[in-house]
Amino acid sequence: MTLGLSRPRNWGKEMQIAALAITLKRAQVAYQIKDGKLWITPSNGVIQSLPFTGSCADLVHVERGRWEAHHPWDGRLLASGVSQRDVVAKTIRAITGV
C-alpha cells in the first residue's frame, strides 16, 4: 500500500500496452470488447478485413487486480491477469498460438 494515495498505481501499465501491441501485430488481429465479451477479427495492422462476428472469450473481473477470460461455450479458463488489457493479450496469444 502506498502512503498518501487513494489507491495503488498500476506501474506495469506501459509494459501491458506494449505487450498487447506486440501481440496484436504478431497475430494480425484486431479486438473489441463489448458487454464483457472479447471479439477478435483478422487485421493487417491498419484495417480490419472482416467484421466482428463471434465472441471468443468472456472477460470477468474476479476481484481487485484480477481478471479472467473464460471460453464462451465450455467455461474453461483461457487466461488470467492483473488488468483487462493484460488478459486480452494473454487470451489472444492462447487462441492464436502466437
N, C-alpha and C positions, 0 to 999 in steps of 0.2 A: 504494500500500500504506500502510496506517495503522500507525503505531508503537504497540506495546503491545496491539493487538487480535489475536485469533487469526485473524479473517477480516474482510474489509471489510464494512461495513454497507450494506444496500440503502436509500440515502437517499430513493429515489423511491417507496417503498412506499405512502405515503399518497396520492400522486398516482395510482398504479396502481389502488388501491382505489376512488378517486373516479371515475376514468375507466371502470372496469368497472361501477360502479353506474349511471353515466350511460348507458352503452351498453345495459345490461340494461333500463333504464327506457324508452329511446327505441325499442328493438327489440321491447319487450314479450315477452321470453323469459326462461326460467329455464334454468340449466345444471347439469350434473352431470358429474363426472369419475370414470370407472370403468375400471380396468385400462388406464390410459393413453389412453383414448378420451374425446372430448368429446361429450356428448349435450345437445341443446337441445330445448325444447318451448315452445309458446306459453304466456304467462302475463300476468296483468293487474297484476302487481306484488305481489299479496297471495297468490293461489293459482295453481297451475299448472292449466291447463284440460285437458291431455292427458298421458298417461303418456309417459315417455321410451322411444321405440320404435326409433330407429336412430341410430347414431353419425354425426356429421358431420365429424369430424377425428380423426386420430391425433396425440397430443402426444408429442414426442420431446425428451429432454434431450440436446442435442448436446455441450455442454461447459459448464464453469462459467460462469454468466452468459449462457447462450444456449439458448433453447428454440425449437422449431419446431413448426408444425402442418401436417400433410400430409393431403391428400384421401384418404379410406379406399380408394377404388377405383382411381384412376389415379396416386396418389402425388405429385401436383403440390403445390408449396409454397403454402399459403394465407396463412401469417403467420409472422413470427419476432420474437422479443423477448428481453428480459433476464430474465423470470420467467414462470412458468406463468400467473399472473394476467394479465400483460401480453399474452401470446399468446392467451388466451381472449378478452379484449376485442377484440383485433385480428381474430381469426377470426370472431367474431360480427358485427363490422362488415363483413367481407368477404363473408360468406354472406348477410346480410340486406340489405346495401346502405344501412345507416344512416349 
